[in-house]
Every structure is written in C-alpha cells, then in structure tokens.
Amino acid sequence: MIENNGQCAHIISASQKKQGPRHYTKIFGNMDHASAIKVTDHINNALYLCYGCHKEIDMNEEKYTVEKLQTSRSLALLKFKDFNFQV
C-alpha cells in the first residue's frame, strides 16, 4: 500500500532544543529565539516533503545544506509557475 502523506519541514530549524540539522544558531549565531522564529516561520523557509525525504534530509545535514535546500525550493516553485499555479 502506498501512502501519500506530506510533512511541513523547515530549511532552518528553530527548535528550542538547539539540536538537530540546520538549527538557527548554526546559521545566525546568537540570534535570540523570538527573532529566529520570525525568520524560520516565514513561508520562504518551508518545504513540503514526504516522510522518507524529510528523514533523509534531516539525517544528512552535510549533504543537504541550507543553500542546497533553498535552491531546490526555488526550482520547485518555478515548475509550479510554469503551470500557472498561484504561489
């Protein structure tokens, strides 16, 4: 059976645990949590992924860098624009 469940993922994480891949403290240094939330909760920081891809990306932080994920997101959005979807 194939399940088609998507998950909302963050390119840059804002978890208060300060662990996990691409955490904002690794990217922005000592930015306070409230300011980080404004950046990380922005739509431009969001990805919609299947569970397998979400896990793969989070388990391979060196391979899936912030820059690579941002580029992938931008390319995916361009494909939607080709179909005249409103993004």
C-alpha positions in Angstrom: 0.0 0.0 0.0 1.3 3.4 -0.9 0.7 6.3 1.5 0.8 9.9 0.3 1.4 11.9 3.5 3.3 15.1 3.3 5.1 16.9 6.1 5.9 20.5 6.6 9.6 20.9 7.1 11.9 23.8 7.8 15.0 24.6 5.9 16.4 26.4 9.0 15.2 24.9 12.3 14.1 27.0 15.3 13.7 24.2 17.8 14.3 25.4 21.4 16.3 22.2 22.0 19.2 23.8 20.0 19.9 20.5 18.3 19.1 18.9 15.0 20.0 19.8 11.5 20.4 23.4 10.3 19.5 24.9 13.6 19.3 28.7 13.5 22.2 29.1 16.0 24.4 27.3 13.4 23.3 29.8 10.7 22.8 33.1 12.6 24.9 32.6 15.7 23.5 34.1 18.9 20.2 35.4 17.5 17.5 35.4 20.1 14.8 32.8 19.8 12.0 35.4 19.2 13.8 36.9 16.2 14.7 33.5 14.9 11.1 32.4 14.9 10.2 35.4 12.6 12.8 34.1 10.1 12.2 30.4 10.4 8.4 30.6 10.4 8.4 32.5 7.2 6.9 30.7 4.1 10.3 31.0 2.3 11.8 28.7 4.9 9.2 26.0 4.4 9.3 22.7 2.4 6.6 20.2 1.9 8.1 16.7 1.9 7.1 13.1 2.2 8.2 11.4 5.4 11.1 9.5 3.7 12.6 12.6 2.2 12.1 14.6 5.4 14.0 12.0 7.3 16.7 11.6 4.6 17.4 15.4 4.6 17.5 15.7 8.3 19.8 12.7 8.7 22.3 14.1 6.1 22.9 17.7 7.1 26.3 17.9 5.3 24.7 16.8 2.0 21.5 18.9 2.3 22.8 22.3 3.2 20.7 25.4 3.7 21.9 26.7 0.3 21.0 23.4 -1.5 17.6 23.2 0.1 16.8 26.9 -0.7 17.9 26.3 -4.3 15.8 23.1 -4.6 12.8 25.0 -3.2 13.2 27.8 -5.7 13.5 25.4 -8.6 10.3 23.6 -7.5 8.4 26.8 -7.3 9.5 27.7 -10.8 7.9 24.5 -12.0 4.6 25.4 -10.4 4.7 28.8 -12.0 5.1 27.1 -15.4 1.7 25.5 -14.8 0.2 29.0 -13.9 -0.4 27.9 -10.3 -0.7 30.8 -7.8 2.1 30.5 -5.3 
